[in-house]
Amino acid sequence: MNRKRPVTRADIAKAAAVSETIVSYVINGNRYVNSAKRQRVLDAIETMKYKPNHFARALKGKKSNHILFIADDIEGDYFGKLIREIDSIAYRSGYFVTLCADHDDDDFVQRIYSHFFDGIIIGSAKFPLQNIQRLVDAGLPLVLLEIRDYSKVNGVYGLINTGLYQGARECVKYLYDHGRKHLLYIDRIDEKGGASAIDDWRLKGFIDQLREFDLTLTDDNIITGCSSEQAIIESVRKIFSQSHFVPDGIVGRNDYSACIAMKAVKTIGLSVPNDVAIVGFDNSRLARFSSPALTSMEIRQKEIGTIIMNMLNSLIDERASFTGRIEQYLETKLVVREST
């Protein structure tokens, strides 16, 4: 029986009308290549589904002992705590962890290909689904933190549901049970002014619970697309200046967003929690030291770190034994403080 010959660098070079040396430079990312040639090489790699020899090394059992963690907010307290847990466990297992912010460009996935990682962890709501699928299709051991809906990603990978959707619904339920009916959601800061997609679990949980309670739901209920703290403050002030919708409860996508909203509310002369009750997400240090102390939904970072590494080790060492995605679910817990 004839088998299809694997694609080689020579094939890529021929298709892109460049030398094999140029192909190597693009794959390894260690030399300058002008943009036109680079794009031709990347297009050929994509079209011909070429996998660099790094994967062949992996199949032969050779490891780099290197794990890549891609995150939305590498400066935030949530990912800071999580990466410390993962790094501690990984180091004891002989791995180094590289933390990388998500980069919204076509070259990013190819750079991941060109640097041999034993496994990848993705905790980013902005990382495109098609790029995740490319990594899974390439056979890379991959674990996703379920920040958004990944049901359309097919193949063998790990998925950790950290309870964000149900946690967001619980935030709304808590405020509703305490008499708050006009609720406002504050999305994360995005330097480029980007908004969370509707499949973001925190946002979707907020929206779905409002609908279940038959509460008002318009564009005024959600502040998103803010590129700075000041943008959130101005948006909050604008909402409260209206007569048709004045919030009496706020849910922040994270504690940082919630604390910015708290500052905005206080500057217009309203009291927290008497006039406006505020709930955050992540139970970070900000929640404990804000004034008043912030009620926040706690995500179990320590357990998540252990589960991530156990799952990733299974995918690295026993990938052939899995036929589809492997999942684990964790619950969140509301930590009630003075802001509600």
N, C-alpha and C positions, 0 to 999 in steps of 0.2 A: 504494500500500500504506500502510495506517495504521500509524503508529509510536506506541508508548506515550509519553505526555507525561511528561517528567521530573518528579520530585517537587520541589516548591518549599517555601520557608520558610512561605509562606502555607498550604500544605497541612498542614504540620506544626502550625502554629498552630491551624488549624481542628480537627484531630484531637485536639489536646491541650487545647482550650478555653482558649487563652491568646492573647496578642497576638503579632504577629511580632517585636516588640521583645524580648519575653521569650524567644522562640526564639533570637534573636541573642545575648542575654546568656548563655544556656546553652551555645550552640555555642562562643562566644568565650571563655567563662570569665572575663569581665572585670567582672561585676557580681553582686551577691548576688541569688539567687532562692531562695524558700523551697522546702523539700525536696519538698513535694507537687507543686508546679508543675514543678520540675526533673525529677522522676521521670516525670511525664506526658509531658513533652517528650522525654526519653530513650527512653521506651517507644515513642512515635510514630516517632522517628527509626529505632529498631531495626526496628519492624514494617514501616515503609514503605521501608526501605533507602535512606534519604536520605543523600546525600553532599554536605557543605558546598561552597560555591563555591571553597574552597581548591583542590579537585581540578580544577575548571574552569581555574583559573589555571595549574595544572601542565600540563594538556593544551594550553594555549596557549603553552607553552614558558617560562613565567616561573618562576624559581627563588627560593627563599629562601636558598640556599647554607647550609642548616642541616641537620645530621644528628643524630638521637637515638640514643643508646646506652643500652639498658635492661639492667641487670646485677643479679645476686643480691647480691653483696657489693662495694659500691663502695669500701669501705675496705681490702679485701684486696690483697695484693701482686700476685697474679696479674692481676686486672683493672686494677690500677694500672699495671703494665707494659704491658698490652695497650692501654689507652686512650691512653697516651703515644705508642705506635707509631702508632695510628690517627689521633690528633690531628695528629701531625707530618706524616703523608702527606696527610691531609684538608686541612690548612692550606695546603700547597703547591699543592693543587688548587683552592683558593678556598673551602673549606668551613670552617664552625665546627662543633664537636661538643659536644653537650650530654649529660652523663652523668646518668642518672636511676636510682634504685633502683626495683625492682619494687614496685608498690602493689597490694595485694589488695583492691580494691574495684571496684564496678560502674562507677564514674565514670572510671576510669583510661583506658580505651580511648577514651571520648568526648573526654577532654581531649587525647589524642594527635591525634584528628581535628581538634580546634578550633585546634591550632597547626600551621601549615603546615610540614612537614618534607619535604625532598627525598628522604630515605631513612631507614630505621630498621634498627638492629642489635640483636638480642636475644641476650643471653648469660645467660639465667635459666632455671633448672630449674623454677621455680614459676609462670612466666607461663602461664595456662591455654591449652590448645590451642584452645578455641573462640574466644578473643580473638585468637590468632595468625591463625586462619582468617578472622576478621572483617577484620583488617588486609590480608591477602592479597586477599580478595574486594573490598576497597575500592580496589584498584589501587595501593597504596603499595609502592614499591620496598623490599624487605625481605630482610635476610640473617640467617639463624639460625646460631648456633654450636651444633653438635649435642651438647648436654649430656644430652639425653634423646631418646627415640624420636619423631621427627616424621613418620613414614611416613603418618600419617592426615591430614596437612595437604596439601590439594590446591591446584593453581594455579601461578602463576609467582612463584617466590621463589628466593633463594640459600641453599644449605646447605653449611656447612663442617664436615666430620667431622674433629675435632681428635685423634682416636685415643684417646679416653677409655676406650671399652669394651675395646679390645685392650690398652691400657696397664694397666688394672686387672687383666686376666687375666695379663699379664706380671709384675705385682707378686706375684700368688699363685704363679705358676710359679717365680719366683726364690726365694721363701721355701721352697717345697716342695722344690726342687732342693738347698737347703741344710739339709734335714732337718727343716723346720718343718711340722708336720701339724695343729696346733690353732690355727686362725687367727681373729683378731678384726678386725672392720671398725668404724672410728670415723667416723660421719657428721659433717657440718658442724654448727656451732652455728646454731640458729634461734631468734631472740628470742621467737617465739610458740610454741616447742616443737614445730614442725612436723617431720615426717620426710620423707626423700626417697622419692619414689614408686618402685615396682619397675621403671619404665622409665627411671630415671636410669642413664646408661651406666656410671658408675663402680661403683655398687652392683650392677648387673646383671652386669657383668664379674666382680666378686668372687664372686658367687653361682654363676654358670655355671662358673667354673673350679674352685670347690670341688666342684661336682657331677661335673665331668669326672674329677677325681682321686678321687672317691668318699670325700671327707673329711666329717667331722661337720658337719652344717648344721642348727642350731636357732636359736631366737630369741636364744640366748646368744652367737651368733657376730656379732651386729650391735648396736652401740650407736647409737641414733638418738633424735631428739626431745629433744635436750638444748638448753636455752636459755642456758647459760652455761658458762664454763670449769670452774667448780666442779661443775656437773652432770655433765660428762664425767669429771672426776676421781673423783667418788663412784661413778659407774657402772662405771668401770674397777676400782676397789677392790672393788666388790661382786662382779664377775665373778671376780676372782682369789681371793676368799675362799671360793669354792665348791670342792668336792672332785671333782665329776663333770666339770668342764670348766675346765682351767687353760691359757690360751693360751701358746704359745711363739713366736708371730709376730703382728704387728699391721700392718694396712694402714689408713692415714689417708686420708680423702677429699681432704684437702689437707694441706699441711705444718703448718699451724696445729693441726689436729686431731691429727696425729701427734705433734707436740711436746707438746701437753697430755697425751696418753697416755704419752709418755716420762716426763714429770714424775710422773705418777701411779704408774707402775711403779717408779720410783726411790724414791719416798716409802714404798713398802711393802717396801723392802730388796732388790729384785731388780736384777740387772745387765743393762744394755743394751750389747752384744747377747748376752752369754753365756746369760742366762736367757730373754730375750725380744728377738727381732729386730724392728725397726720400719722400715717403708717409708712415705714420704709421697708427695704428688702436687703438682706444679707447679714443683719445683726453685726455690723462692723464696729470698730472703736468709735466712729462718729456717733453712733446711736447712743452709746453710753455717756458720752461727754457733751452732747448737745444740750441746750437749755430751752425748754424742758427736755429731759431725756426721751429719746425717740422709741416708740413702739416699733418693732421690726420683725420681719419674717426671717427666721434663722435657717440657713442652708448648712447641711452637715459636712463641712469641708474636710474634716479629719477622716471621716468614713469614705468620702468621695475619693480622696487621695489613695487610700488603701485599695479600694475597688478598681480604680483606674489602673494601677500598676499590676494588680492580679489579672485583670482582663487583658492588659497589653502583653504581659508575659505569656498568657495562654495563646494569644494570637501570634506571637513571635515564635514560640516553641512548638505549637500544635495546630497551626493554621489549617493543615490538610484535614483535620478531624471535624472542622466546622463546615456546614453547608449554607449557612445564612447568618444573619446578624444575631449577636448575643446581647441580651438586655438585662439591666438591673434597675429597680425602682427604689428611690429613697423618699421619705416623707420630710416635709418642712415642719417647723414649730414656731408659732407666734410668741414672741417675747414681749409682754405688755409692760409699758413704762408710762411716763407722765404725759406724753403727747396725745393720748387718747382718753 
